[in-house]
């Protein structure tokens, strides 16, 4: 199939008009038929909406504003179709009108009443209808946290199914938390009008199944399911005569794993999220005003109340149940003092009775449902940690669990600890106690408040995180029985001199995320049982008191991102310490006594600009380390880390080729080193260089194996055999990679190479059969090249006979993505001998290369077949800002998509290849 392109002012785009066709009249007539059919369909949709509106308004409901907009636009489209002069109507305009009518049909509002707030609700309704009419779908799940609107959506669908008559019957059964098979059988039988006698559950199931099989084209809704239901034991038939019968099952549940256990596939599960609360889409505020008003008319608040009311709504964190209860509580109230009082109660976790009863009771059921008591402990720990930044990666949850000390890692590998932490974090997401979007998640604000209330019910806890505290609590609140204190995420600026809380049982103290500039010398004196101390993210803190040195029970000390912290007192007495995080600080020297912490398993000193690690001094004695991150301005020698036999995750800088090569040869390539590493190699330490860490340190547990060369001038650097990602930047003396890098064995895991900057690098590979680099790269999938001043060719084709050196499993045989940018000497990108190596290429991007003239070069043989380029998997070819480009390829480009070309700012390009989709 050919795809034609037409040049416009900025580039090339598909040409829509059909010209020069003998069948143009037939095509035109078929388009008129499509237009008439679409108008008829839209007229039926219009009649359906009018019928729905009559039904809604007869019940005192009000329509959404966008319903009238859709109806007005349809009226204009129908008038345009009726008034058009078909004799002067071209194929292009017919196609345009078809597109507009189709789009209007797709944009038809499914939810008409203004009581249903949020774009997501309408999308969920649309997905529900698609699943309901799909004969291959039996179980439909609705999942989300308590109070988020699962039952609300199910109720809406029940009413709509009844109103439309799409199914003969809709049966609703609320499944109690303590349901039994016997009780559920009785409820379903009662709904369908069947009497079940006897106590034998198997006999009852047979009768119930037989009756349900007779009821075709019906829906059964099981609301509020808390654990797996064996549908066969209950008597709910899954199939009849080898195919899905007329019964559809809709289930609502807070628990993802229950949906999975009941064979509800992820694609058949509707995930309900809290309402949006961004400035441009304040769905939570819209719902609040609607519920605060009367009979579908949103309330109007006095200007002096609006901002306070918005703060109240923000405390609901988009949860519809909380918003509804709060609106009902404040309905008819216009007194500023009353609104401020309500806001103060929310900030201090002092809820009114209605909020306690209707919101926190609902949320607490999820907490009580955690069968594993360790999960309850983890949830309560997360509630103590401030999270003002909102959503975090799941690896963040894992890191926090590891630093909590709740996971016992005695005689366990770090990977085992990480796996357990990851499993626990996933379970909390599965129980809807964390709100999850793909790879990011957060604890919902009201779940946090619920957990804090649970903690504060005990005299052993004082949790006042994420509030507006400007001072630490009065010394009277620091009672002798306290075990956990969390004051994180407040605005505490200082701890007064002379304060020394008498808390001999205190085990956890969290002061992170404040503005503390000074901690008095005697503050920690009476906290000898302290095991976890987190003072991270206090930017004004410059030093720590010497009383810290005597906390001999301390297991975890976290000082992460105290960006101005310069001094840490001696740590040599803290022999129980297993985790020390001083990343993102400004320490001038390594803490005294660090080398004596022989039980240390986790040490993070990354992103520090000023300290220097003396060789053979601090690190050699820390042989129990499992996690070591030294990605900072201090380089190390191989000898410092060669004795760390337990090390699993490692990040650091090696200064010089000999140090680095020694580590690769003696440790990594012998299988004695960490499974996860991010190693940087430099020949000369550049203190001006702003250190860049691509990955959050905890994500190292996902088995990254990265090496990065920065300003290296030497040759023959060894690449580890398990290397996955290779990065090179500003290695100005390198002319070809093959002369600079080598390998002692196959690099079967190397799948990405990034090259940034370099004034002498002319080519990447020699492709010689005797080259230790070219012959060992077997699985390269991503190649990114940026800013090479002298780069003229990918391969040194003049240096070797490529017809003999290139093999089907060559360097580029698995390449999927290739990007080239700001390389101003290269004129031709891909030669005829390289193209056959690129049969797996999917994306090719070339931009801002001033001399680039030709993307695909042709053979000099004169054979017309050599003018055709065959790349069967190529789906995107992006060419941007190439001022000298004249040719993409001479004739046909055979590729994986018709819509492959994205071309802009290529002024000399006058002719494009014909695109043929590979069959």
TORKERO-501426 format. One record per residue (C-alpha): residue in one letter; x, y, z. Coordinates in steps of 0.25 Angstrom, whole numbers, padded with zeros to 4 digits, always signed. Example, Ala and Ser with C-alpha at 12.3 -4.5 7.8 and 13.67 -1.06 7.14 Angstrom:
<recs>
A+0049-0018+0031
S+0055-0004+0029
</recs>
This chain:
<recs>
X+0000+0000+0000
X+0006+0014-0004
X+0004+0026+0005
X+0005+0040-0002
X+0011+0052+0005
X+0009+0067+0002
X+0019+0078+0006
X+0014+0089+0014
X+0020+0102+0020
X+0028+0095+0031
X+0029+0081+0026
X+0023+0068+0021
X+0009+0063+0024
X-0001+0052+0019
X-0009+0057+0007
X-0024+0056+0010
X-0030+0059-0004
X-0032+0048-0013
X-0028+0053-0027
X-0027+0047-0041
X-0035+0034-0038
X-0044+0028-0048
X-0053+0023-0037
X-0054+0037-0030
X-0069+0039-0033
X-0071+0025-0027
X-0063+0029-0015
X-0070+0042-0014
X-0084+0035-0014
X-0080+0025-0003
X-0076+0037+0006
X-0089+0043+0004
X-0095+0030+0008
X-0086+0030+0021
X-0090+0044+0024
X-0105+0041+0023
X-0103+0029+0032
X-0096+0037+0042
X-0107+0047+0042
X-0117+0036+0045
X-0109+0030+0056
X-0107+0044+0063
X-0122+0047+0061
X-0125+0034+0069
X-0114+0038+0079
X-0121+0051+0081
X-0135+0045+0083
X-0129+0036+0094
X-0123+0048+0101
X-0136+0055+0100
X-0143+0043+0106
X-0132+0043+0117
X-0134+0057+0120
X-0149+0056+0122
X-0147+0045+0131
X-0136+0052+0139
X-0144+0065+0140
X-0157+0058+0144
X-0149+0054+0157
X-0144+0068+0160
X-0130+0066+0154
X-0122+0076+0146
X-0114+0074+0133
X-0099+0077+0131
X-0096+0089+0123
X-0088+0081+0113
X-0101+0073+0109
X-0107+0086+0103
X-0094+0089+0096
X-0094+0075+0089
X-0108+0077+0085
X-0105+0091+0079
X-0093+0086+0072
X-0101+0074+0066
X-0112+0084+0062
X-0102+0092+0054
X-0096+0080+0048
X-0109+0075+0043
X-0113+0088+0037
X-0099+0089+0030
X-0102+0075+0024
X-0116+0079+0020
X-0111+0093+0013
X-0099+0087+0006
X-0098+0089-0009
X-0093+0075-0013
X-0090+0079-0027
X-0079+0087-0022
X-0075+0078-0011
X-0061+0072-0012
X-0056+0059-0007
X-0047+0066+0003
X-0059+0074+0009
X-0067+0061+0009
X-0056+0054+0017
X-0055+0066+0027
X-0070+0065+0029
X-0069+0050+0032
X-0058+0053+0042
X-0066+0063+0049
X-0079+0055+0050
X-0071+0043+0055
X-0064+0051+0065
X-0077+0057+0070
X-0083+0043+0071
X-0071+0039+0080
X-0072+0051+0088
X-0087+0048+0092
X-0089+0051+0107
X-0092+0038+0114
X-0095+0044+0127
X-0105+0055+0127
X-0108+0059+0141
X-0099+0069+0148
X-0100+0061+0161
X-0089+0052+0154
X-0076+0060+0155
X-0063+0057+0148
X-0058+0054+0135
X-0053+0040+0140
X-0067+0036+0144
X-0072+0038+0129
X-0060+0030+0124
X-0063+0019+0134
X-0078+0018+0130
X-0073+0017+0115
X-0064+0006+0119
X-0075-0001+0127
X-0084-0001+0115
X-0073-0007+0106
X-0071-0018+0116
X-0086-0021+0118
X-0088-0023+0103
X-0076-0032+0101
X-0080-0046+0100
X-0066-0051+0104
X-0066-0043+0118
X-0073-0050+0129
X-0068-0043+0142
X-0066-0028+0142
X-0059-0022+0154
X-0060-0008+0161
X-0048-0006+0170
X-0044+0006+0179
X-0042+0011+0193
X-0054+0012+0203
X-0063+0024+0200
X-0057+0027+0186
X-0070+0023+0178
X-0070+0009+0175
X-0084+0006+0179
X-0088+0020+0173
X-0084+0015+0159
X-0090+0002+0161
X-0103+0008+0165
X-0103+0018+0153
X-0101+0006+0144
X-0112-0002+0151
X-0122+0010+0148
X-0117+0012+0134
X-0118-0003+0130
X-0133-0003+0136
X-0136+0010+0129
X-0131+0006+0115
X-0136-0009+0116
X-0122-0014+0111
X-0124-0026+0120
X-0136-0033+0125
X-0132-0033+0139
X-0123-0026+0149
X-0121-0033+0162
X-0113-0025+0174
X-0107-0033+0186
X-0099-0026+0196
X-0089-0036+0201
X-0086-0034+0216
X-0072-0034+0222
X-0075-0047+0229
X-0083-0054+0218
X-0085-0069+0217
X-0088-0077+0205
X-0101-0081+0211
X-0105-0066+0214
X-0101-0062+0200
X-0109-0073+0193
X-0121-0068+0201
X-0119-0054+0197
X-0118-0057+0182
X-0130-0067+0183
X-0139-0056+0189
X-0135-0046+0178
X-0139-0056+0167
X-0151-0061+0174
X-0146-0075+0177
X-0149-0083+0190
X-0137-0091+0195
X-0140-0102+0205
X-0130-0110+0213
X-0117-0107+0219
X-0108-0115+0208
X-0100-0104+0201
X-0097-0113+0189
X-0112-0116+0187
X-0115-0102+0188
X-0104-0098+0179
X-0110-0108+0168
X-0124-0102+0169
X-0119-0087+0169
X-0110-0090+0157
X-0121-0097+0149
X-0130-0085+0152
X-0120-0075+0148
X-0117-0082+0135
X-0132-0080+0131
X-0130-0065+0133
X-0124-0060+0120
X-0118-0046+0118
X-0118-0042+0132
X-0108-0035+0141
X-0104-0039+0156
X-0097-0028+0164
X-0089-0033+0176
X-0086-0020+0184
X-0075-0019+0195
X-0068-0032+0193
X-0056-0034+0203
X-0051-0048+0200
X-0052-0059+0190
X-0065-0064+0186
X-0066-0078+0180
X-0076-0075+0169
X-0078-0090+0167
X-0081-0094+0181
X-0091-0082+0182
X-0098-0087+0170
X-0094-0075+0160
X-0092-0082+0146
X-0080-0077+0139
X-0084-0083+0125
X-0095-0090+0118
X-0093-0100+0106
X-0079-0096+0105
X-0081-0081+0104
X-0083-0069+0114
X-0098-0069+0117
X-0107-0058+0119
X-0103-0055+0133
X-0093-0043+0135
X-0086-0042+0148
X-0082-0028+0153
X-0074-0028+0166
X-0069-0016+0175
X-0057-0018+0184
X-0046-0010+0191
X-0037-0022+0189
X-0030-0024+0175
X-0025-0038+0179
X-0040-0042+0181
X-0043-0037+0167
X-0032-0045+0162
X-0036-0057+0170
X-0050-0057+0164
X-0044-0057+0149
X-0047-0042+0147
X-0036-0039+0137
X-0029-0025+0139
X-0035-0020+0126
X-0049-0023+0131
X-0046-0016+0144
X-0051-0001+0146
X-0041+0006+0155
X-0048+0017+0163
X-0038+0029+0167
X-0041+0041+0176
X-0046+0053+0169
X-0036+0063+0162
X-0032+0075+0170
X-0023+0082+0160
X-0025+0097+0158
X-0031+0095+0144
X-0040+0083+0148
X-0045+0085+0162
X-0054+0074+0162
X-0054+0072+0177
X-0058+0087+0179
X-0069+0085+0168
X-0075+0073+0176
X-0074+0081+0189
X-0082+0093+0184
X-0092+0084+0178
X-0095+0076+0191
X-0094+0089+0199
X-0105+0095+0190
X-0120+0091+0188
X-0127+0082+0178
X-0115+0081+0168
X-0112+0096+0169
X-0098+0099+0174
X-0096+0108+0186
X-0090+0122+0185
X-0081+0125+0197
X-0077+0139+0202
X-0063+0143+0197
X-0058+0143+0211
X-0062+0129+0213
X-0057+0123+0199
X-0042+0121+0202
X-0045+0115+0216
X-0055+0106+0209
X-0045+0102+0199
X-0035+0098+0210
X-0046+0089+0216
X-0048+0082+0203
X-0034+0080+0200
X-0033+0073+0214
X-0043+0063+0208
X-0032+0059+0197
X-0043+0057+0186
X-0050+0046+0194
X-0065+0048+0190
X-0070+0041+0203
X-0062+0052+0211
X-0067+0063+0202
X-0081+0059+0203
X-0081+0058+0218
X-0073+0071+0220
X-0083+0078+0211
X-0095+0073+0218
X-0088+0077+0231
X-0086+0092+0227
X-0099+0093+0218
X-0105+0107+0221
X-0093+0112+0229
X-0087+0126+0224
X-0080+0129+0237
X-0065+0131+0235
X-0062+0127+0249
X-0069+0114+0248
X-0062+0110+0235
X-0048+0113+0242
X-0052+0105+0254
X-0055+0093+0244
X-0042+0095+0237
X-0035+0095+0250
X-0041+0082+0255
X-0037+0076+0241
X-0023+0080+0243
X-0022+0075+0257
X-0029+0062+0254
X-0041+0066+0263
X-0052+0061+0254
X-0067+0064+0257
X-0076+0052+0260
X-0081+0051+0246
X-0068+0050+0240
X-0063+0040+0250
X-0075+0031+0248
X-0077+0032+0233
X-0063+0034+0228
X-0052+0029+0237
X-0061+0016+0241
X-0061+0013+0226
X-0046+0015+0224
X-0043+0007+0237
X-0050-0005+0231
X-0038-0006+0221
X-0028-0005+0232
X-0035-0016+0241
X-0036-0025+0229
X-0021-0026+0228
X-0019-0040+0233
X-0004-0039+0234
X-0001-0031+0246
X+0012-0027+0240
X+0004-0020+0229
X-0003-0011+0240
X+0011-0008+0246
X+0016-0003+0232
X+0004+0005+0229
X+0005+0012+0243
X+0020+0015+0240
X+0016+0021+0226
X+0006+0030+0234
X+0018+0035+0242
X+0026+0040+0230
X+0023+0053+0223
X+0020+0053+0209
X+0018+0067+0204
X+0022+0064+0190
X+0010+0055+0187
X+0012+0043+0178
X+0025+0035+0180
X+0030+0023+0172
X+0028+0009+0178
X+0043+0008+0180
X+0041+0020+0190
X+0032+0011+0199
X+0042+0000+0198
X+0053+0009+0203
X+0045+0015+0214
X+0041+0001+0219
X+0056-0003+0219
X+0060+0009+0227
X+0049+0007+0237
X+0056-0004+0243
X+0043-0012+0243
X+0049-0022+0233
X+0059-0031+0240
X+0070-0033+0231
X+0079-0042+0240
X+0086-0052+0232
X+0078-0049+0220
X+0082-0043+0207
X+0078-0029+0203
X+0071-0034+0191
X+0062-0043+0200
X+0059-0031+0209
X+0056-0023+0197
X+0047-0034+0191
X+0039-0034+0205
X+0038-0019+0205
X+0033-0019+0191
X+0023-0030+0194
X+0018-0022+0206
X+0017-0009+0198
X+0009-0016+0187
X-0001-0022+0197
X-0004-0008+0203
X-0007-0004+0189
X-0015-0016+0187
X-0023-0013+0199
X-0026+0001+0194
X-0019+0007+0206
X-0009+0014+0196
X-0015+0021+0183
X-0007+0015+0171
X-0005+0021+0157
X+0004+0011+0149
X+0018+0012+0156
X+0015+0023+0165
X+0006+0023+0178
X+0003+0031+0191
X-0004+0029+0204
X-0017+0036+0203
X-0018+0048+0212
X-0030+0043+0220
X-0024+0029+0221
X-0012+0036+0227
X-0021+0043+0237
X-0028+0030+0240
X-0015+0024+0243
X-0010+0035+0252
X-0023+0035+0260
X-0020+0020+0263
X-0006+0023+0267
X-0010+0035+0276
X-0020+0027+0283
X-0008+0020+0290
X+0000+0028+0300
X+0012+0022+0294
X+0011+0031+0281
X+0011+0046+0278
X+0009+0048+0263
X+0007+0062+0258
X+0012+0061+0244
X+0009+0070+0232
X+0002+0081+0240
X+0006+0095+0243
X+0014+0094+0255
X+0025+0105+0257
X+0030+0100+0270
X+0032+0086+0275
X+0022+0081+0286
X+0023+0086+0300
X+0032+0078+0308
X+0020+0073+0316
X+0015+0066+0304
X+0028+0058+0304
X+0023+0048+0314
X+0032+0037+0319
X+0024+0025+0312
X+0026+0031+0298
X+0032+0021+0288
X+0029+0028+0275
X+0029+0043+0272
X+0027+0048+0258
X+0027+0063+0256
X+0031+0062+0241
X+0026+0072+0230
X+0023+0084+0239
X+0030+0098+0240
X+0038+0096+0252
X+0050+0106+0251
X+0057+0103+0264
X+0058+0094+0277
X+0059+0103+0289
X+0072+0103+0297
X+0071+0095+0310
X+0060+0085+0305
X+0064+0071+0308
X+0051+0062+0307
X+0052+0050+0317
X+0047+0039+0308
X+0056+0027+0312
X+0047+0017+0304
X+0046+0026+0291
X+0050+0017+0279
X+0046+0025+0267
X+0048+0040+0265
X+0044+0047+0252
X+0047+0061+0250
X+0049+0061+0235
X+0043+0072+0226
X+0044+0084+0235
X+0052+0097+0235
X+0061+0093+0248
X+0074+0101+0248
X+0079+0097+0262
X+0078+0085+0271
X+0082+0088+0286
X+0094+0080+0291
X+0085+0073+0302
X+0073+0069+0293
X+0077+0054+0291
X+0082+0052+0305
X+0070+0044+0311
X+0067+0036+0298
X+0076+0025+0300
X+0067+0015+0294
X+0066+0022+0281
X+0067+0012+0269
X+0062+0021+0257
X+0065+0035+0256
X+0061+0043+0243
X+0065+0058+0242
X+0065+0058+0227
X+0061+0070+0218
X+0064+0081+0228
X+0071+0091+0219
X+0075+0101+0230
X+0082+0090+0239
X+0098+0092+0239
X+0102+0083+0250
X+0098+0072+0260
X+0100+0072+0275
X+0110+0063+0281
X+0099+0056+0289
X+0096+0048+0277
X+0110+0041+0279
X+0104+0034+0291
X+0092+0028+0284
X+0097+0014+0285
X+0084+0007+0282
X+0083+0015+0269
X+0080+0005+0257
X+0076+0015+0246
X+0081+0030+0244
X+0075+0037+0233
X+0081+0051+0230
X+0077+0051+0215
X+0077+0065+0208
X+0080+0074+0220
X+0087+0082+0209
X+0095+0091+0218
X+0099+0081+0228
X+0114+0082+0230
X+0117+0075+0243
X+0113+0061+0248
X+0119+0058+0262
X+0127+0045+0264
X+0120+0032+0261
X+0130+0022+0266
X+0121+0018+0278
X+0109+0014+0270
X+0112+0000+0268
X+0098-0004+0266
X+0096+0005+0254
X+0093-0003+0241
X+0088+0009+0233
X+0094+0022+0231
X+0089+0032+0220
X+0096+0045+0219
X+0093+0048+0204
X+0091+0062+0199
X+0098+0068+0210
X+0110+0078+0211
X+0119+0071+0220
X+0134+0075+0220
X+0140+0063+0225
X+0136+0048+0227
X+0130+0046+0241
X+0140+0042+0251
X+0139+0027+0255
X+0131+0023+0242
X+0142+0013+0239
X+0139+0006+0253
X+0124+0003+0249
X+0126-0011+0246
X+0111-0015+0246
X+0108-0005+0236
X+0100-0011+0224
X+0095+0002+0217
X+0103+0014+0215
X+0099+0025+0206
X+0109+0037+0204
X+0104+0041+0190
X+0102+0056+0185
X+0112+0062+0195
X+0122+0072+0189
X+0132+0075+0199
X+0138+0063+0206
X+0149+0054+0202
X+0150+0039+0205
X+0165+0036+0209
X+0169+0023+0201
X+0171+0010+0210
X+0165+0017+0222
X+0150+0017+0224
X+0144+0007+0215
X+0153-0006+0216
X+0147-0009+0230
X+0133-0008+0226
X+0132-0022+0221
X+0118-0025+0224
X+0112-0014+0215
X+0101-0019+0206
X+0098-0005+0200
X+0108+0006+0197
X+0106+0019+0189
X+0118+0028+0188
X+0113+0035+0175
X+0119+0048+0179
X+0131+0057+0177
X+0141+0047+0184
X+0147+0036+0176
X+0151+0023+0181
X+0162+0012+0178
X+0158-0002+0175
X+0166-0007+0188
X+0156+0000+0197
X+0144-0008+0192
X+0150-0021+0188
X+0148-0028+0202
X+0133-0025+0202
X+0128-0039+0199
X+0114-0036+0204
X+0112-0024+0195
X+0100-0025+0186
X+0097-0010+0182
X+0109-0001+0179
X+0110+0013+0173
X+0123+0020+0172
X+0134+0027+0164
X+0147+0021+0160
X+0159+0030+0157
X+0168+0025+0146
X+0168+0013+0137
X+0176+0004+0146
X+0167+0005+0158
X+0155+0003+0149
X+0160-0009+0141
X+0165-0015+0154
X+0151-0015+0160
X+0145-0021+0147
X+0155-0032+0146
X+0157-0036+0160
X+0142-0034+0165
X+0132-0032+0154
X+0136-0042+0144
X+0139-0053+0154
X+0125-0052+0159
X+0129-0047+0173
X+0124-0033+0172
X+0110-0026+0174
X+0099-0031+0165
X+0094-0016+0163
X+0104-0005+0161
X+0105+0009+0155
X+0120+0012+0153
X+0126+0025+0148
X+0140+0025+0142
X+0149+0038+0141
X+0163+0041+0138
X+0164+0054+0145
X+0155+0059+0156
X+0147+0071+0151
X+0141+0078+0163
X+0133+0087+0154
X+0125+0075+0149
X+0111+0075+0154
X+0109+0060+0158
X+0097+0054+0151
X+0090+0042+0157
X+0080+0036+0147
X+0074+0026+0157
X+0068+0027+0170
X+0078+0019+0179
X+0068+0009+0184
X+0064+0006+0169
X+0078-0001+0169
X+0071-0013+0174
X+0064-0015+0160
X+0078-0020+0155
X+0084-0008+0148
X+0098-0010+0143
X+0103+0003+0138
X+0116+0009+0135
X+0119+0023+0131
X+0132+0029+0125
X+0134+0044+0128
X+0146+0051+0122
X+0155+0039+0120
X+0167+0040+0112
X+0173+0026+0113
X+0170+0014+0104
X+0166+0000+0106
X+0156+0001+0118
X+0150-0012+0121
X+0135-0014+0120
X+0128-0023+0131
X+0122-0035+0124
X+0109-0033+0131
X+0108-0018+0127
X+0094-0014+0122
X+0096+0001+0120
X+0108+0009+0115
X+0109+0024+0116
X+0121+0033+0110
X+0122+0048+0112
X+0133+0057+0107
X+0144+0047+0105
X+0151+0057+0096
X+0163+0048+0092
X+0155+0036+0087
X+0155+0034+0072
X+0147+0021+0071
X+0141+0013+0082
X+0148+0001+0078
X+0161+0007+0082
X+0156+0011+0095
X+0148+0000+0100
X+0150-0015+0101
X+0143-0027+0107
X+0148-0041+0111
X+0135-0048+0108
X+0121-0047+0101
X+0114-0034+0105
X+0100-0041+0104
X+0093-0032+0114
X+0098-0019+0108
X+0085-0013+0102
X+0088+0003+0102
X+0099+0012+0099
X+0098+0027+0101
X+0109+0036+0095
X+0109+0051+0099
X+0120+0061+0094
X+0134+0058+0089
X+0143+0066+0080
X+0151+0055+0073
X+0141+0043+0072
X+0140+0041+0057
X+0133+0027+0057
X+0127+0017+0067
X+0131+0003+0062
X+0141-0003+0053
X+0133-0016+0051
X+0146-0024+0050
X+0144-0039+0053
X+0157-0038+0062
X+0151-0026+0070
X+0148-0030+0084
X+0137-0020+0085
X+0130-0022+0072
X+0130-0037+0073
X+0124-0037+0087
X+0112-0027+0086
X+0101-0036+0083
X+0088-0030+0088
X+0089-0014+0086
X+0075-0009+0086
X+0076+0006+0088
X+0087+0016+0083
X+0087+0030+0086
X+0098+0040+0080
X+0098+0055+0084
X+0108+0066+0081
X+0120+0059+0074
X+0129+0070+0068
X+0136+0061+0058
X+0126+0049+0056
X+0126+0045+0041
X+0121+0031+0041
X+0115+0020+0049
X+0126+0010+0045
X+0140+0011+0039
X+0136+0004+0025
X+0149+0008+0019
X+0157+0000+0030
X+0151-0013+0027
X+0143-0022+0017
X+0129-0020+0023
X+0123-0031+0014
X+0132-0041+0021
X+0131-0035+0035
X+0116-0033+0037
X+0109-0045+0041
X+0094-0047+0043
X+0096-0045+0058
X+0105-0033+0057
X+0105-0020+0066
X+0092-0015+0061
X+0084-0027+0058
X+0075-0025+0070
X+0075-0009+0070
X+0061-0004+0072
X+0064+0011+0075
X+0074+0020+0069
X+0075+0035+0071
X+0086+0045+0066
X+0086+0059+0069
X+0095+0071+0068
X+0106+0064+0060
X+0110+0074+0049
X+0121+0067+0041
X+0113+0055+0037
X+0107+0055+0023
X+0101+0041+0021
X+0095+0033+0032
X+0093+0019+0027
X+0101+0012+0016
X+0095+0000+0008
X+0104-0010+0016
X+0098-0005+0029
X+0083-0005+0026
X+0082-0020+0026
X+0087-0020+0040
X+0075-0012+0044
X+0063-0021+0042
X+0058-0019+0056
X+0059-0004+0056
X+0046+0003+0061
X+0050+0017+0063
X+0060+0026+0055
X+0062+0040+0059
X+0072+0050+0053
X+0072+0065+0057
X+0080+0078+0057
X+0091+0072+0048
X+0096+0083+0039
X+0103+0075+0029
X+0093+0063+0028
X+0090+0061+0013
X+0085+0047+0012
X+0079+0037+0022
X+0079+0024+0014
X+0091+0024+0003
X+0090+0015-0009
X+0099+0005-0015
X+0108+0009-0027
X+0104-0004-0034
X+0093+0002-0042
X+0083-0008-0039
X+0069-0002-0037
X+0066-0012-0025
X+0077-0005-0017
X+0069+0008-0017
X+0059+0001-0008
X+0061+0001+0007
X+0054-0010+0015
X+0052-0008+0030
X+0040-0016+0033
X+0039-0012+0048
X+0041+0003+0046
X+0029+0011+0051
X+0035+0025+0053
X+0045+0033+0045
X+0047+0047+0051
X+0055+0057+0043
X+0056+0071+0049
X+0065+0083+0046
X+0074+0077+0035
X+0077+0089+0026
X+0085+0082+0016
X+0076+0069+0015
X+0072+0066+0001
X+0069+0051+0001
X+0063+0041+0010
X+0064+0030+0001
X+0064+0029-0015
X+0051+0020-0017
X+0043+0012-0008
X+0044+0011+0007
X+0037-0002+0012
X+0034-0001+0027
X+0024-0005+0038
X+0014+0007+0037
X+0008+0016+0027
X+0009+0028+0036
X+0024+0027+0039
X+0029+0041+0034
X+0030+0053+0044
X+0038+0063+0036
X+0040+0078+0040
X+0050+0089+0036
X+0057+0082+0025
X+0056+0093+0014
X+0064+0086+0003
X+0056+0073+0004
X+0048+0073-0009
X+0044+0059-0011
X+0040+0048-0001
X+0041+0033-0003
X+0028+0025-0006
X+0024+0017+0007
X+0021+0003+0006
X+0015-0005+0018
X+0023-0018+0020
X+0013-0030+0019
</recs>
